[in-house]
Structures are given as C-alpha cells and as structure tokens.
C-alpha cells in the first residue's frame, strides 16, 4: 500500500549504492517544513572506524522508523536527546551485529538493538544513553527488534497496560489502528484482555486490515463522518480511548466518555506539521465523567524492558499477537520509509531492511 502521489519523488534515492567498504549515512540537509521532502535528506559516505578500548563496531541490519524522527530533524523533539541540526546524522533505533569488540561486556557476533542512527556502521561505547539491549536468541526474526520487539512494542505495552488500565469488556476506541503501535494495541486489547476495540484508519484497505487484527469495527477517517460513526458504534460511550493522532479526533472522543473512562495520550501525528498548535477546547469533559487522561514517555518504562519483551514474544509464539512490520528494502530507502508515516502509506511498524537477517548470531 503506497500513496504514490506524494512519495514518487523519494524514489530518486534508489540510485545510491552501498557496500561494506564505507559507512553510509543519512544526514539532515535542512529542517523540514510540513511533510518531509527529499531535499531534507543528505546522503553521506565516510570511513568505517576501528573500535578503541572499551568500544565495539556495530553493523546495521534493520532500522526502525517513527514519527518522532521528523521532529528530531526539525529540532522540536522533546525527548531529552541532543538537538540535531543540518549536517547531523538522523537519530533512530535499529538492530545491529557486533563485528568487532574491545569492550569487556559485549562479544563479537552478538545481536543488539539500540540507538544506531541512520547509518550502516557505528562505533559505540554502549553507553546507557544509547539504550542498547541484547536481542534474545530464539526462533523469532531479528527484524522484530526494529519494531514489535523494540521501542514500538514497549510503547504499545506501556501505553495500554501501565497507563490505560484495560478491563475485559471495555469498549475501546483506538486511533491510528493500522500503524505500528496501533496494530499491536488492537490485538493486545482484544486478544489478551478481551476488550471490544473500535479502530480508526484511513481508507478501505486499512479498515479491512484492522478488522483482521483485533478490531470489531472500523471508522474510515478519510470517508466517514467521525462523530456520527462514533455515535453509531459507541452509543453508550467509550471506556478507553488510545490516542495516536491528537487534534479533532481526541476532541471528538472526549465528548463521548463513559463514567470513569481513561484516555491514553501516545501520539499526535495529526498535529506535528501544523503551523498553529491545536488547542483542546473540551478537556473539562474529564471532570463530568470522573475520567483520567494520561500521557507517557516510553523511555520512562525502560526498567521493564526484559519482562515486556518476554511477554510480547510469548504472545507472538502463542498466536495472540501477529507481528506486522512494513519493510522498505535497502538503506537507500530510509527517507521514503519516514515519508510513508506522514503520507499514511504504511501498515504496521515501519522499518527498513539494510542487510536483512544475519547469517549467524549469538
């Protein structure tokens, strides 16, 4: 599924070639205005460095994509990371293999996932700030570490369970249901907890997709009158709203809360490219229904990383969760992969395959 009109310009990057004789990078050429454009990205090649004492050399296999990456490029991300500017390597997490190690705690051949940046190699001291974790050696593909068994999975789990307090029988509305976090939340809520999930997605293909991945009904935000459709599907109100888009959709759900409802603020992609920030006019609806609206920052939940990843992996193995990753092939496709998110062209977790699955790993 691709939104060809806006994305065709990104195909020009396919002419770049990579090999193992250099470290290839995507850097910020200029700060994006509105949706990302090809001119916002700069292709760069540099030497592959040898690790020094206490360092490792990482070779990238997969990279994950998230809407926050455009905010890194624009210098507006409020994540605690260093502010980026033109000429800097774009931030991003990925899955890599340690090919050389002079670090006492990390062995050559291990697969890890962490802050790689948009590059094909990286020398790292494996500091806590880079948030590297070992990939578990199991039957699941290493690619899942770029999303479902990565920060996207942690976001979905923390948002739903730590913040949403879902209960069996809850009527839950989920915006961005076809996206990376949404496609996991819908299945966890329906298949693990037993919620009745009404999902929102754009277009008939995505609406079909979300009905096959945990949603009992779909709202097509491109074709439907959202408020009328919510009244039809949720006549007695909403117990839990998981918000991935913000803006007018959040406003509409606030008007339809049951008593003691919960709202989880995960993302607000509809607001990221607005010139004027959205002002929520009806937040006082929370008072009338004794409801709670709670935001969260995924990095504040890193202390539960291992237990959450083990739980998600278990759901994948037992069939409760079908992992969905939309993979662009080739490091050359990274700008297009990010644009997919803003043009609504992805389904599931957006990733990029740099080298594919490793032949052998510890």
Secondary structure, DSSP 4 states (H G I P E B T S, - for coil): ---HHHHGGGGGGGG----TTSEEEEEESS---SS--GGGEEEEEEPPPPP-TT-EEEEEEEEE--THHHHHHHT---SSSPPP-TTSBPP-EEEEEEEEE--TT--TT-EEEEE--SBSEEEE---GGG--EEPP-SSS-GGGGGTTTSHHHHHHHIIIIIIT---TT-EEEESSTTBHHHHHHHHIIIIII--EEEEEESSHHHHHHHHTTT-SEEEETTTS-HHHHHHHH-TT-EEEEEESS-HHHHHHHHTTEEEEEEEEE---GGGTT-SS----S-TTHHHHTT-EEEE--GGGGGGGHHHHHHHHHHHHHHTS----EEEEESGGGHHHHHHHHHTT---BEEEEESS-S-S---
